[in-house]
Amino acid sequence: VTAFAAWFDTALMQNRHDDLLNYRTVAPHAVDNHPTEEHLLPIYVARGAAEEAPAVHLHTSSEFGILRMDAYGFGM
């Protein structure tokens, strides 16, 4: 989970929109971490609604070494 989370954080912070949209093929362990997309897609809605406002990483935690919980804000 750490490799995917680090990749996602970097891509989000650097506004690499194409990479974020194609994460299933370019991010490390993407399909293992998100076999279905419903838990990840809401951040795309927030990113789009925030337009070009910068992303802010608000929280990081892991449970059992396999469940990662990150929270982001935009334009804060």
PQR file with spaces between the fields and no chain letter, atoms N, CA, C, O and H, PARSE charges and radii, in Angstrom:
ATOM       1  N    VAL     1       0.810   -1.201    0.000 -0.4000 1.5000
ATOM       2  CA   VAL     1       0.000    0.000    0.000 -0.0000 2.0000
ATOM       3  C    VAL     1       0.848    1.258    0.000  0.5500 1.7000
ATOM       4  O    VAL     1       0.413    2.292   -0.506 -0.5500 1.4000
ATOM       5  N    THR     2       2.035    1.192    0.551 -0.4000 1.5000
ATOM       6  CA   THR     2       2.845    2.408    0.646 -0.0000 2.0000
ATOM       7  C    THR     2       3.335    2.885   -0.719  0.5500 1.7000
ATOM       8  O    THR     2       3.398    4.089   -0.966 -0.5500 1.4000
ATOM       9  H    THR     2       2.389    0.351    0.962  0.4000 1.0000
ATOM      10  N    ALA     3       3.683    1.954   -1.604 -0.4000 1.5000
ATOM      11  CA   ALA     3       4.155    2.357   -2.934 -0.0000 2.0000
ATOM      12  C    ALA     3       3.041    3.053   -3.710  0.5500 1.7000
ATOM      13  O    ALA     3       3.270    4.094   -4.326 -0.5500 1.4000
ATOM      14  H    ALA     3       3.632    0.976   -1.404  0.4000 1.0000
ATOM      15  N    PHE     4       1.844    2.487   -3.683 -0.4000 1.5000
ATOM      16  CA   PHE     4       0.729    3.125   -4.383 -0.0000 2.0000
ATOM      17  C    PHE     4       0.397    4.469   -3.750  0.5500 1.7000
ATOM      18  O    PHE     4       0.203    5.451   -4.466 -0.5500 1.4000
ATOM      19  H    PHE     4       1.659    1.642   -3.183  0.4000 1.0000
ATOM      20  N    ALA     5       0.327    4.532   -2.438 -0.4000 1.5000
ATOM      21  CA   ALA     5      -0.026    5.781   -1.753 -0.0000 2.0000
ATOM      22  C    ALA     5       1.003    6.870   -2.034  0.5500 1.7000
ATOM      23  O    ALA     5       0.633    8.026   -2.243 -0.5500 1.4000
ATOM      24  H    ALA     5       0.484    3.734   -1.857  0.4000 1.0000
ATOM      25  N    ALA     6       2.283    6.523   -2.044 -0.4000 1.5000
ATOM      26  CA   ALA     6       3.325    7.513   -2.332 -0.0000 2.0000
ATOM      27  C    ALA     6       3.206    8.003   -3.770  0.5500 1.7000
ATOM      28  O    ALA     6       3.334    9.198   -4.036 -0.5500 1.4000
ATOM      29  H    ALA     6       2.584    5.584   -1.874  0.4000 1.0000
ATOM      30  N    TRP     7       2.960    7.078   -4.700 -0.4000 1.5000
ATOM      31  CA   TRP     7       2.788    7.466   -6.098 -0.0000 2.0000
ATOM      32  C    TRP     7       1.586    8.382   -6.248  0.5500 1.7000
ATOM      33  O    TRP     7       1.678    9.420   -6.903 -0.5500 1.4000
ATOM      34  H    TRP     7       2.857    6.107   -4.484  0.4000 1.0000
ATOM      35  N    PHE     8       0.460    8.013   -5.650 -0.4000 1.5000
ATOM      36  CA   PHE     8      -0.763    8.803   -5.775 -0.0000 2.0000
ATOM      37  C    PHE     8      -0.572   10.189   -5.186  0.5500 1.7000
ATOM      38  O    PHE     8      -0.994   11.180   -5.782 -0.5500 1.4000
ATOM      39  H    PHE     8       0.385    7.170   -5.118  0.4000 1.0000
ATOM      40  N    ASP     9       0.060   10.269   -4.024 -0.4000 1.5000
ATOM      41  CA   ASP     9       0.296   11.559   -3.383 -0.0000 2.0000
ATOM      42  C    ASP     9       1.146   12.462   -4.284  0.5500 1.7000
ATOM      43  O    ASP     9       0.820   13.633   -4.475 -0.5500 1.4000
ATOM      44  H    ASP     9       0.404    9.464   -3.540  0.4000 1.0000
ATOM      45  N    THR    10       2.209   11.930   -4.824 -0.4000 1.5000
ATOM      46  CA   THR    10       3.083   12.713   -5.703 -0.0000 2.0000
ATOM      47  C    THR    10       2.331   13.169   -6.955  0.5500 1.7000
ATOM      48  O    THR    10       2.426   14.332   -7.348 -0.5500 1.4000
ATOM      49  H    THR    10       2.475   10.979   -4.669  0.4000 1.0000
ATOM      50  N    ALA    11       1.590   12.262   -7.574 -0.4000 1.5000
ATOM      51  CA   ALA    11       0.845   12.617   -8.779 -0.0000 2.0000
ATOM      52  C    ALA    11      -0.204   13.685   -8.482  0.5500 1.7000
ATOM      53  O    ALA    11      -0.400   14.601   -9.280 -0.5500 1.4000
ATOM      54  H    ALA    11       1.513   11.318   -7.254  0.4000 1.0000
ATOM      55  N    LEU    12      -0.878   13.570   -7.340 -0.4000 1.5000
ATOM      56  CA   LEU    12      -1.899   14.549   -6.976 -0.0000 2.0000
ATOM      57  C    LEU    12      -1.277   15.905   -6.678  0.5500 1.7000
ATOM      58  O    LEU    12      -1.780   16.931   -7.135 -0.5500 1.4000
ATOM      59  H    LEU    12      -0.718   12.825   -6.692  0.4000 1.0000
ATOM      60  N    MET    13      -0.196   15.919   -5.922 -0.4000 1.5000
ATOM      61  CA   MET    13       0.454   17.174   -5.559 -0.0000 2.0000
ATOM      62  C    MET    13       1.067   17.884   -6.766  0.5500 1.7000
ATOM      63  O    MET    13       1.146   19.112   -6.799 -0.5500 1.4000
ATOM      64  H    MET    13       0.212   15.085   -5.551  0.4000 1.0000
ATOM      65  N    GLN    14       1.496   17.105   -7.752 -0.4000 1.5000
ATOM      66  CA   GLN    14       2.109   17.677   -8.951 -0.0000 2.0000
ATOM      67  C    GLN    14       1.110   17.903  -10.080  0.5500 1.7000
ATOM      68  O    GLN    14       1.496   18.250  -11.197 -0.5500 1.4000
ATOM      69  H    GLN    14       1.432   16.107   -7.725  0.4000 1.0000
ATOM      70  N    ASN    15      -0.168   17.708   -9.789 -0.4000 1.5000
ATOM      71  CA   ASN    15      -1.233   17.895  -10.797 -0.0000 2.0000
ATOM      72  C    ASN    15      -0.983   17.097  -12.070  0.5500 1.7000
ATOM      73  O    ASN    15      -1.208   17.593  -13.174 -0.5500 1.4000
ATOM      74  H    ASN    15      -0.481   17.427   -8.882  0.4000 1.0000
ATOM      75  N    ARG    16      -0.522   15.874  -11.916 -0.4000 1.5000
ATOM      76  CA   ARG    16      -0.290   15.005  -13.073 -0.0000 2.0000
ATOM      77  C    ARG    16      -1.623   14.338  -13.442  0.5500 1.7000
ATOM      78  O    ARG    16      -1.826   13.148  -13.203 -0.5500 1.4000
ATOM      79  H    ARG    16      -0.339   15.472  -11.019  0.4000 1.0000
ATOM      80  N    HIS    17      -2.505   15.119  -14.019 -0.4000 1.5000
ATOM      81  CA   HIS    17      -3.874   14.677  -14.294 -0.0000 2.0000
ATOM      82  C    HIS    17      -3.928   13.439  -15.187  0.5500 1.7000
ATOM      83  O    HIS    17      -4.719   12.532  -14.928 -0.5500 1.4000
ATOM      84  H    HIS    17      -2.339   16.086  -14.213  0.4000 1.0000
ATOM      85  N    ASP    18      -3.111   13.386  -16.221 -0.4000 1.5000
ATOM      86  CA   ASP    18      -3.131   12.212  -17.108 -0.0000 2.0000
ATOM      87  C    ASP    18      -2.730   10.954  -16.359  0.5500 1.7000
ATOM      88  O    ASP    18      -3.343    9.902  -16.543 -0.5500 1.4000
ATOM      89  H    ASP    18      -2.468   14.123  -16.432  0.4000 1.0000
ATOM      90  N    ASP    19      -1.706   11.047  -15.517 -0.4000 1.5000
ATOM      91  CA   ASP    19      -1.300    9.890  -14.719 -0.0000 2.0000
ATOM      92  C    ASP    19      -2.406    9.481  -13.756  0.5500 1.7000
ATOM      93  O    ASP    19      -2.683    8.293  -13.593 -0.5500 1.4000
ATOM      94  H    ASP    19      -1.208   11.901  -15.367  0.4000 1.0000
ATOM      95  N    LEU    20      -3.034   10.452  -13.123 -0.4000 1.5000
ATOM      96  CA   LEU    20      -4.110   10.138  -12.183 -0.0000 2.0000
ATOM      97  C    LEU    20      -5.277    9.455  -12.880  0.5500 1.7000
ATOM      98  O    LEU    20      -5.857    8.513  -12.341 -0.5500 1.4000
ATOM      99  H    LEU    20      -2.810   11.418  -13.255  0.4000 1.0000
ATOM     100  N    LEU    21      -5.623    9.919  -14.063 -0.4000 1.5000
ATOM     101  CA   LEU    21      -6.726    9.308  -14.794 -0.0000 2.0000
ATOM     102  C    LEU    21      -6.386    7.907  -15.290  0.5500 1.7000
ATOM     103  O    LEU    21      -7.277    7.074  -15.458 -0.5500 1.4000
ATOM     104  H    LEU    21      -5.152   10.685  -14.501  0.4000 1.0000
ATOM     105  N    ASN    22      -5.112    7.647  -15.523 -0.4000 1.5000
ATOM     106  CA   ASN    22      -4.663    6.340  -16.008 -0.0000 2.0000
ATOM     107  C    ASN    22      -3.963    5.533  -14.924  0.5500 1.7000
ATOM     108  O    ASN    22      -3.135    4.673  -15.224 -0.5500 1.4000
ATOM     109  H    ASN    22      -4.389    8.324  -15.386  0.4000 1.0000
ATOM     110  N    TYR    23      -4.287    5.804  -13.679 -0.4000 1.5000
ATOM     111  CA   TYR    23      -3.573    5.195  -12.553 -0.0000 2.0000
ATOM     112  C    TYR    23      -3.561    3.673  -12.611  0.5500 1.7000
ATOM     113  O    TYR    23      -2.586    3.055  -12.182 -0.5500 1.4000
ATOM     114  H    TYR    23      -4.960    6.502  -13.435  0.4000 1.0000
ATOM     115  N    ARG    24      -4.607    3.059  -13.126 -0.4000 1.5000
ATOM     116  CA   ARG    24      -4.680    1.592  -13.121 -0.0000 2.0000
ATOM     117  C    ARG    24      -3.571    0.963  -13.962  0.5500 1.7000
ATOM     118  O    ARG    24      -3.215   -0.195  -13.744 -0.5500 1.4000
ATOM     119  H    ARG    24      -5.398    3.561  -13.474  0.4000 1.0000
ATOM     120  N    THR    25      -3.027    1.702  -14.910 -0.4000 1.5000
ATOM     121  CA   THR    25      -1.961    1.152  -15.746 -0.0000 2.0000
ATOM     122  C    THR    25      -0.593    1.730  -15.426  0.5500 1.7000
ATOM     123  O    THR    25       0.416    1.131  -15.797 -0.5500 1.4000
ATOM     124  H    THR    25      -3.316    2.643  -15.087  0.4000 1.0000
ATOM     125  N    VAL    26      -0.520    2.881  -14.746 -0.4000 1.5000
ATOM     126  CA   VAL    26       0.789    3.499  -14.514 -0.0000 2.0000
ATOM     127  C    VAL    26       1.241    3.493  -13.051  0.5500 1.7000
ATOM     128  O    VAL    26       2.438    3.613  -12.787 -0.5500 1.4000
ATOM     129  H    VAL    26      -1.340    3.367  -14.445  0.4000 1.0000
ATOM     130  N    ALA    27       0.334    3.360  -12.114 -0.4000 1.5000
ATOM     131  CA   ALA    27       0.709    3.394  -10.693 -0.0000 2.0000
ATOM     132  C    ALA    27       1.137    2.009  -10.221  0.5500 1.7000
ATOM     133  O    ALA    27       0.592    1.005  -10.680 -0.5500 1.4000
ATOM     134  H    ALA    27      -0.637    3.263  -12.329  0.4000 1.0000
ATOM     135  N    PRO    28       2.104    1.945   -9.311 -0.5600 1.5000
ATOM     136  CA   PRO    28       2.525    0.642   -8.786  0.2800 2.0000
ATOM     137  C    PRO    28       1.418    0.015   -7.938  0.5500 1.7000
ATOM     138  O    PRO    28       0.846    0.657   -7.057 -0.5500 1.4000
ATOM     139  N    HIS    29       1.135   -1.242   -8.225 -0.4000 1.5000
ATOM     140  CA   HIS    29       0.169   -2.034   -7.446 -0.0000 2.0000
ATOM     141  C    HIS    29      -1.238   -1.436   -7.434  0.5500 1.7000
ATOM     142  O    HIS    29      -1.991   -1.647   -6.483 -0.5500 1.4000
ATOM     143  H    HIS    29       1.600   -1.764   -8.941  0.4000 1.0000
ATOM     144  N    ALA    30      -1.592   -0.703   -8.466 -0.4000 1.5000
ATOM     145  CA   ALA    30      -2.878   -0.008   -8.497 -0.0000 2.0000
ATOM     146  C    ALA    30      -4.057   -0.972   -8.394  0.5500 1.7000
ATOM     147  O    ALA    30      -4.963   -0.760   -7.588 -0.5500 1.4000
ATOM     148  H    ALA    30      -0.981   -0.531   -9.239  0.4000 1.0000
ATOM     149  N    VAL    31      -4.050   -2.006   -9.190 -0.4000 1.5000
ATOM     150  CA   VAL    31      -5.178   -2.942   -9.187 -0.0000 2.0000
ATOM     151  C    VAL    31      -5.228   -3.734   -7.888  0.5500 1.7000
ATOM     152  O    VAL    31      -6.311   -4.078   -7.415 -0.5500 1.4000
ATOM     153  H    VAL    31      -3.315   -2.178   -9.845  0.4000 1.0000
ATOM     154  N    ASP    32      -4.080   -4.023   -7.312 -0.4000 1.5000
ATOM     155  CA   ASP    32      -4.057   -4.711   -6.009 -0.0000 2.0000
ATOM     156  C    ASP    32      -4.665   -3.828   -4.925  0.5500 1.7000
ATOM     157  O    ASP    32      -5.388   -4.313   -4.055 -0.5500 1.4000
ATOM     158  H    ASP    32      -3.200   -3.744   -7.696  0.4000 1.0000
ATOM     159  N    ASN    33      -4.372   -2.536   -4.980 -0.4000 1.5000
ATOM     160  CA   ASN    33      -4.864   -1.611   -3.964 -0.0000 2.0000
ATOM     161  C    ASN    33      -6.300   -1.175   -4.208  0.5500 1.7000
ATOM     162  O    ASN    33      -7.029   -0.866   -3.265 -0.5500 1.4000
ATOM     163  H    ASN    33      -3.785   -2.142   -5.688  0.4000 1.0000
ATOM     164  N    HIS    34      -6.704   -1.149   -5.464 -0.4000 1.5000
ATOM     165  CA   HIS    34      -8.067   -0.726   -5.810 -0.0000 2.0000
ATOM     166  C    HIS    34      -8.630   -1.660   -6.874  0.5500 1.7000
ATOM     167  O    HIS    34      -8.724   -1.286   -8.043 -0.5500 1.4000
ATOM     168  H    HIS    34      -6.112   -1.399   -6.230  0.4000 1.0000
ATOM     169  N    PRO    35      -9.009   -2.887   -6.470 -0.5600 1.5000
ATOM     170  CA   PRO    35      -9.574   -3.812   -7.455  0.2800 2.0000
ATOM     171  C    PRO    35     -10.870   -3.274   -8.069  0.5500 1.7000
ATOM     172  O    PRO    35     -11.201   -3.605   -9.207 -0.5500 1.4000
ATOM     173  N    THR    36     -11.590   -2.458   -7.328 -0.4000 1.5000
ATOM     174  CA   THR    36     -12.723   -1.710   -7.861 -0.0000 2.0000
ATOM     175  C    THR    36     -12.487   -0.246   -7.498  0.5500 1.7000
ATOM     176  O    THR    36     -11.725    0.051   -6.577 -0.5500 1.4000
ATOM     177  H    THR    36     -11.321   -2.190   -6.403  0.4000 1.0000
ATOM     178  N    GLU    37     -13.123    0.652   -8.204 -0.4000 1.5000
ATOM     179  CA   GLU    37     -12.757    2.063   -8.094 -0.0000 2.0000
ATOM     180  C    GLU    37     -13.610    2.909   -7.159  0.5500 1.7000
ATOM     181  O    GLU    37     -13.303    4.084   -6.962 -0.5500 1.4000
ATOM     182  H    GLU    37     -13.741    0.411   -8.952  0.4000 1.0000
ATOM     183  N    GLU    38     -14.657    2.362   -6.583 -0.4000 1.5000
ATOM     184  CA   GLU    38     -15.602    3.215   -5.858 -0.0000 2.0000
ATOM     185  C    GLU    38     -15.023    3.948   -4.659  0.5500 1.7000
ATOM     186  O    GLU    38     -15.556    4.985   -4.265 -0.5500 1.4000
ATOM     187  H    GLU    38     -14.907    1.407   -6.743  0.4000 1.0000
ATOM     188  N    HIS    39     -13.950    3.443   -4.070 -0.4000 1.5000
ATOM     189  CA   HIS    39     -13.369    4.135   -2.927 -0.0000 2.0000
ATOM     190  C    HIS    39     -12.379    5.222   -3.318  0.5500 1.7000
ATOM     191  O    HIS    39     -12.051    6.083   -2.502 -0.5500 1.4000
ATOM     192  H    HIS    39     -13.516    2.601   -4.390  0.4000 1.0000
ATOM     193  N    LEU    40     -11.908    5.193   -4.539 -0.4000 1.5000
ATOM     194  CA   LEU    40     -10.931    6.174   -5.002 -0.0000 2.0000
ATOM     195  C    LEU    40     -11.569    7.292   -5.834  0.5500 1.7000
ATOM     196  O    LEU    40     -11.076    8.420   -5.831 -0.5500 1.4000
ATOM     197  H    LEU    40     -12.175    4.493   -5.202  0.4000 1.0000
ATOM     198  N    LEU    41     -12.632    6.996   -6.528 -0.4000 1.5000
ATOM     199  CA   LEU    41     -13.228    7.970   -7.450 -0.0000 2.0000
ATOM     200  C    LEU    41     -13.682    9.274   -6.800  0.5500 1.7000
ATOM     201  O    LEU    41     -13.602   10.307   -7.465 -0.5500 1.4000
ATOM     202  H    LEU    41     -13.032    6.079   -6.531  0.4000 1.0000
ATOM     203  N    PRO    42     -14.148    9.305   -5.570 -0.5600 1.5000
ATOM     204  CA   PRO    42     -14.576   10.591   -5.000  0.2800 2.0000
ATOM     205  C    PRO    42     -13.482   11.667   -4.978  0.5500 1.7000
ATOM     206  O    PRO    42     -13.790   12.856   -5.055 -0.5500 1.4000
ATOM     207  N    ILE    43     -12.227   11.268   -4.874 -0.4000 1.5000
ATOM     208  CA   ILE    43     -11.180   12.287   -4.869 -0.0000 2.0000
ATOM     209  C    ILE    43     -11.068   12.964   -6.236  0.5500 1.7000
ATOM     210  O    ILE    43     -10.651   14.119   -6.326 -0.5500 1.4000
ATOM     211  H    ILE    43     -11.977   10.302   -4.811  0.4000 1.0000
ATOM     212  N    TYR    44     -11.435   12.256   -7.286 -0.4000 1.5000
ATOM     213  CA   TYR    44     -11.433   12.861   -8.616 -0.0000 2.0000
ATOM     214  C    TYR    44     -12.536   13.911   -8.734  0.5500 1.7000
ATOM     215  O    TYR    44     -12.352   14.938   -9.387 -0.5500 1.4000
ATOM     216  H    TYR    44     -11.774   11.318   -7.213  0.4000 1.0000
ATOM     217  N    VAL    45     -13.658   13.656   -8.115 -0.4000 1.5000
ATOM     218  CA   VAL    45     -14.747   14.636   -8.103 -0.0000 2.0000
ATOM     219  C    VAL    45     -14.291   15.893   -7.353  0.5500 1.7000
ATOM     220  O    VAL    45     -14.490   17.012   -7.826 -0.5500 1.4000
ATOM     221  H    VAL    45     -13.807   12.821   -7.585  0.4000 1.0000
ATOM     222  N    ALA    46     -13.678   15.698   -6.182 -0.4000 1.5000
ATOM     223  CA   ALA    46     -13.190   16.834   -5.401 -0.0000 2.0000
ATOM     224  C    ALA    46     -12.108   17.596   -6.153  0.5500 1.7000
ATOM     225  O    ALA    46     -12.103   18.827   -6.161 -0.5500 1.4000
ATOM     226  H    ALA    46     -13.517   14.789   -5.797  0.4000 1.0000
ATOM     227  N    ARG    47     -11.191   16.869   -6.784 -0.4000 1.5000
ATOM     228  CA   ARG    47     -10.116   17.515   -7.561 -0.0000 2.0000
ATOM     229  C    ARG    47     -10.718   18.359   -8.680  0.5500 1.7000
ATOM     230  O    ARG    47     -10.289   19.492   -8.898 -0.5500 1.4000
ATOM     231  H    ARG    47     -11.194   15.869   -6.778  0.4000 1.0000
ATOM     232  N    GLY    48     -11.691   17.826   -9.381 -0.4000 1.5000
ATOM     233  CA   GLY    48     -12.320   18.563  -10.465 -0.0000 2.0000
ATOM     234  C    GLY    48     -13.095   19.772   -9.973  0.5500 1.7000
ATOM     235  O    GLY    48     -13.045   20.833  -10.595 -0.5500 1.4000
ATOM     236  H    GLY    48     -12.039   16.905   -9.204  0.4000 1.0000
ATOM     237  N    ALA    49     -13.806   19.631   -8.873 -0.4000 1.5000
ATOM     238  CA   ALA    49     -14.579   20.743   -8.331 -0.0000 2.0000
ATOM     239  C    ALA    49     -13.670   21.862   -7.840  0.5500 1.7000
ATOM     240  O    ALA    49     -14.049   23.033   -7.873 -0.5500 1.4000
ATOM     241  H    ALA    49     -13.846   18.769   -8.367  0.4000 1.0000
ATOM     242  N    ALA    50     -12.482   21.508   -7.388 -0.4000 1.5000
ATOM     243  CA   ALA    50     -11.541   22.502   -6.867 -0.0000 2.0000
ATOM     244  C    ALA    50     -10.788   23.223   -7.976  0.5500 1.7000
ATOM     245  O    ALA    50     -10.032   24.160   -7.719 -0.5500 1.4000
ATOM     246  H    ALA    50     -12.174   20.557   -7.360  0.4000 1.0000
ATOM     247  N    GLU    51     -11.000   22.779   -9.212 -0.4000 1.5000
ATOM     248  CA   GLU    51     -10.309   23.335  -10.372 -0.0000 2.0000
ATOM     249  C    GLU    51      -8.805   23.289  -10.149  0.5500 1.7000
ATOM     250  O    GLU    51      -8.258   22.201   -9.965 -0.5500 1.4000
ATOM     251  H    GLU    51     -11.614   22.018   -9.421  0.4000 1.0000
ATOM     252  N    GLU    52      -8.128   24.404  -10.157 -0.4000 1.5000
ATOM     253  CA   GLU    52      -6.667   24.402  -10.034 -0.0000 2.0000
ATOM     254  C    GLU    52      -6.180   24.711   -8.615  0.5500 1.7000
ATOM     255  O    GLU    52      -4.994   24.977   -8.418 -0.5500 1.4000
ATOM     256  H    GLU    52      -8.572   25.288  -10.307  0.4000 1.0000
ATOM     257  N    ALA    53      -7.069   24.678   -7.637 -0.4000 1.5000
ATOM     258  CA   ALA    53      -6.647   24.913   -6.251 -0.0000 2.0000
ATOM     259  C    ALA    53      -5.654   23.826   -5.836  0.5500 1.7000
ATOM     260  O    ALA    53      -5.832   22.659   -6.185 -0.5500 1.4000
ATOM     261  H    ALA    53      -8.032   24.462   -7.797  0.4000 1.0000
ATOM     262  N    PRO    54      -4.623   24.199   -5.101 -0.5600 1.5000
ATOM     263  CA   PRO    54      -3.615   23.205   -4.711  0.2800 2.0000
ATOM     264  C    PRO    54      -4.169   22.157   -3.756  0.5500 1.7000
ATOM     265  O    PRO    54      -5.033   22.437   -2.924 -0.5500 1.4000
ATOM     266  N    ALA    55      -3.653   20.955   -3.899 -0.4000 1.5000
ATOM     267  CA   ALA    55      -4.008   19.865   -2.992 -0.0000 2.0000
ATOM     268  C    ALA    55      -3.197   19.986   -1.710  0.5500 1.7000
ATOM     269  O    ALA    55      -2.033   20.387   -1.732 -0.5500 1.4000
ATOM     270  H    ALA    55      -2.951   20.728   -4.575  0.4000 1.0000
ATOM     271  N    VAL    56      -3.827   19.636   -0.592 -0.4000 1.5000
ATOM     272  CA   VAL    56      -3.163   19.625    0.706 -0.0000 2.0000
ATOM     273  C    VAL    56      -3.401   18.249    1.323  0.5500 1.7000
ATOM     274  O    VAL    56      -4.541   17.798    1.431 -0.5500 1.4000
ATOM     275  H    VAL    56      -4.772   19.310   -0.574  0.4000 1.0000
ATOM     276  N    HIS    57      -2.324   17.588    1.725 -0.4000 1.5000
ATOM     277  CA   HIS    57      -2.432   16.275    2.359 -0.0000 2.0000
ATOM     278  C    HIS    57      -2.736   16.493    3.843  0.5500 1.7000
ATOM     279  O    HIS    57      -1.904   17.032    4.574 -0.5500 1.4000
ATOM     280  H    HIS    57      -1.397   17.954    1.637  0.4000 1.0000
ATOM     281  N    LEU    58      -3.913   16.079    4.285 -0.4000 1.5000
ATOM     282  CA   LEU    58      -4.372   16.366    5.639 -0.0000 2.0000
ATOM     283  C    LEU    58      -4.120   15.243    6.634  0.5500 1.7000
ATOM     284  O    LEU    58      -3.901   15.507    7.817 -0.5500 1.4000
ATOM     285  H    LEU    58      -4.588   15.641    3.691  0.4000 1.0000
ATOM     286  N    HIS    59      -4.147   14.005    6.180 -0.4000 1.5000
ATOM     287  CA   HIS    59      -4.063   12.877    7.115 -0.0000 2.0000
ATOM     288  C    HIS    59      -3.533   11.646    6.406  0.5500 1.7000
ATOM     289  O    HIS    59      -3.829   11.409    5.235 -0.5500 1.4000
ATOM     290  H    HIS    59      -4.325   13.791    5.219  0.4000 1.0000
ATOM     291  N    THR    60      -2.747   10.869    7.129 -0.4000 1.5000
ATOM     292  CA   THR    60      -2.274    9.571    6.655 -0.0000 2.0000
ATOM     293  C    THR    60      -2.305    8.595    7.816  0.5500 1.7000
ATOM     294  O    THR    60      -1.850    8.903    8.918 -0.5500 1.4000
ATOM     295  H    THR    60      -2.506   11.062    8.081  0.4000 1.0000
ATOM     296  N    SER    61      -2.845    7.421    7.558 -0.4000 1.5000
ATOM     297  CA   SER    61      -2.743    6.332    8.530 -0.0000 2.0000
ATOM     298  C    SER    61      -2.882    5.011    7.788  0.5500 1.7000
ATOM     299  O    SER    61      -3.408    4.953    6.676 -0.5500 1.4000
ATOM     300  H    SER    61      -3.215    7.170    6.663  0.4000 1.0000
ATOM     301  N    SER    62      -2.401    3.960    8.423 -0.4000 1.5000
ATOM     302  CA   SER    62      -2.501    2.613    7.869 -0.0000 2.0000
ATOM     303  C    SER    62      -3.022    1.681    8.937  0.5500 1.7000
ATOM     304  O    SER    62      -2.742    1.851   10.124 -0.5500 1.4000
ATOM     305  H    SER    62      -1.974    4.007    9.326  0.4000 1.0000
ATOM     306  N    GLU    63      -3.781    0.697    8.506 -0.4000 1.5000
ATOM     307  CA   GLU    63      -4.294   -0.330    9.404 -0.0000 2.0000
ATOM     308  C    GLU    63      -3.858   -1.693    8.893  0.5500 1.7000
ATOM     309  O    GLU    63      -4.042   -2.013    7.719 -0.5500 1.4000
ATOM     310  H    GLU    63      -4.009    0.558    7.543  0.4000 1.0000
ATOM     311  N    PHE    64      -3.287   -2.479    9.767 -0.4000 1.5000
ATOM     312  CA   PHE    64      -2.920   -3.858    9.473 -0.0000 2.0000
ATOM     313  C    PHE    64      -1.947   -3.993    8.300  0.5500 1.7000
ATOM     314  O    PHE    64      -1.784   -5.085    7.754 -0.5500 1.4000
ATOM     315  H    PHE    64      -3.138   -2.219   10.721  0.4000 1.0000
ATOM     316  N    GLY    65      -1.306   -2.903    7.913 -0.4000 1.5000
ATOM     317  CA   GLY    65      -0.338   -2.949    6.824 -0.0000 2.0000
ATOM     318  C    GLY    65      -0.936   -3.114    5.441  0.5500 1.7000
ATOM     319  O    GLY    65      -0.201   -3.233    4.461 -0.5500 1.4000
ATOM     320  H    GLY    65      -1.438   -2.016    8.356  0.4000 1.0000
ATOM     321  N    ILE    66      -2.269   -3.123    5.343 -0.4000 1.5000
ATOM     322  CA   ILE    66      -2.899   -3.331    4.037 -0.0000 2.0000
ATOM     323  C    ILE    66      -3.986   -2.309    3.709  0.5500 1.7000
ATOM     324  O    ILE    66      -4.441   -2.233    2.568 -0.5500 1.4000
ATOM     325  H    ILE    66      -2.867   -3.026    6.139  0.4000 1.0000
ATOM     326  N    LEU    67      -4.400   -1.532    4.693 -0.4000 1.5000
ATOM     327  CA   LEU    67      -5.467   -0.565    4.483 -0.0000 2.0000
ATOM     328  C    LEU    67      -4.923    0.829    4.730  0.5500 1.7000
ATOM     329  O    LEU    67      -4.531    1.153    5.851 -0.5500 1.4000
ATOM     330  H    LEU    67      -4.031   -1.593    5.620  0.4000 1.0000
ATOM     331  N    ARG    68      -4.895    1.644    3.710 -0.4000 1.5000
ATOM     332  CA   ARG    68      -4.337    2.976    3.814 -0.0000 2.0000
ATOM     333  C    ARG    68      -5.470    3.994    3.797  0.5500 1.7000
ATOM     334  O    ARG    68      -6.408    3.889    3.006 -0.5500 1.4000
ATOM     335  H    ARG    68      -5.214    1.380    2.799  0.4000 1.0000
ATOM     336  N    MET    69      -5.370    4.962    4.667 -0.4000 1.5000
ATOM     337  CA   MET    69      -6.382    6.014    4.732 -0.0000 2.0000
ATOM     338  C    MET    69      -5.687    7.363    4.658  0.5500 1.7000
ATOM     339  O    MET    69      -4.992    7.772    5.588 -0.5500 1.4000
ATOM     340  H    MET    69      -4.608    5.047    5.309  0.4000 1.0000
ATOM     341  N    ASP    70      -5.882    8.040    3.549 -0.4000 1.5000
ATOM     342  CA   ASP    70      -5.323    9.371    3.342 -0.0000 2.0000
ATOM     343  C    ASP    70      -6.466   10.336    3.092  0.5500 1.7000
ATOM     344  O    ASP    70      -7.445    9.993    2.429 -0.5500 1.4000
ATOM     345  H    ASP    70      -6.447    7.708    2.794  0.4000 1.0000
ATOM     346  N    ALA    71      -6.342   11.530    3.618 -0.4000 1.5000
ATOM     347  CA   ALA    71      -7.346   12.569    3.409 -0.0000 2.0000
ATOM     348  C    ALA    71      -6.673   13.779    2.803  0.5500 1.7000
ATOM     349  O    ALA    71      -5.571   14.156    3.200 -0.5500 1.4000
ATOM     350  H    ALA    71      -5.547   11.809    4.157  0.4000 1.0000
ATOM     351  N    TYR    72      -7.346   14.388    1.835 -0.4000 1.5000
ATOM     352  CA   TYR    72      -6.832   15.552    1.144 -0.0000 2.0000
ATOM     353  C    TYR    72      -7.867   16.666    1.173  0.5500 1.7000
ATOM     354  O    TYR    72      -9.070   16.417    1.254 -0.5500 1.4000
ATOM     355  H    TYR    72      -8.241   14.082    1.513  0.4000 1.0000
ATOM     356  N    GLY    73      -7.384   17.882    1.106 -0.4000 1.5000
ATOM     357  CA   GLY    73      -8.228   19.052    0.925 -0.0000 2.0000
ATOM     358  C    GLY    73      -7.699   19.826   -0.266  0.5500 1.7000
ATOM     359  O    GLY    73      -6.579   19.599   -0.724 -0.5500 1.4000
ATOM     360  H    GLY    73      -6.407   18.085    1.040  0.4000 1.0000
ATOM     361  N    PHE    74      -8.507   20.730   -0.756 -0.4000 1.5000
ATOM     362  CA   PHE    74      -8.108   21.513   -1.922 -0.0000 2.0000
ATOM     363  C    PHE    74      -8.396   22.986   -1.658  0.5500 1.7000
ATOM     364  O    PHE    74      -9.468   23.340   -1.169 -0.5500 1.4000
ATOM     365  H    PHE    74      -9.417   20.914   -0.384  0.4000 1.0000
ATOM     366  N    GLY    75      -7.433   23.837   -1.985 -0.4000 1.5000
ATOM     367  CA   GLY    75      -7.619   25.260   -1.854 -0.0000 2.0000
ATOM     368  C    GLY    75      -7.716   25.748   -0.431  0.5500 1.7000
ATOM     369  O    GLY    75      -8.436   26.704   -0.140 -0.5500 1.4000
ATOM     370  H    GLY    75      -6.562   23.549   -2.383  0.4000 1.0000
ATOM     371  N    MET    76      -7.006   25.106    0.440 -0.4000 1.5000
ATOM     372  CA   MET    76      -7.078   25.455    1.859 -0.0000 2.0000
ATOM     373  C    MET    76      -6.046   26.503    2.211  0.5500 1.7000
ATOM     374  O    MET    76      -5.960   26.921    3.366 -0.5500 1.4000
ATOM     375  H    MET    76      -6.422   24.329    0.203  0.4000 1.0000
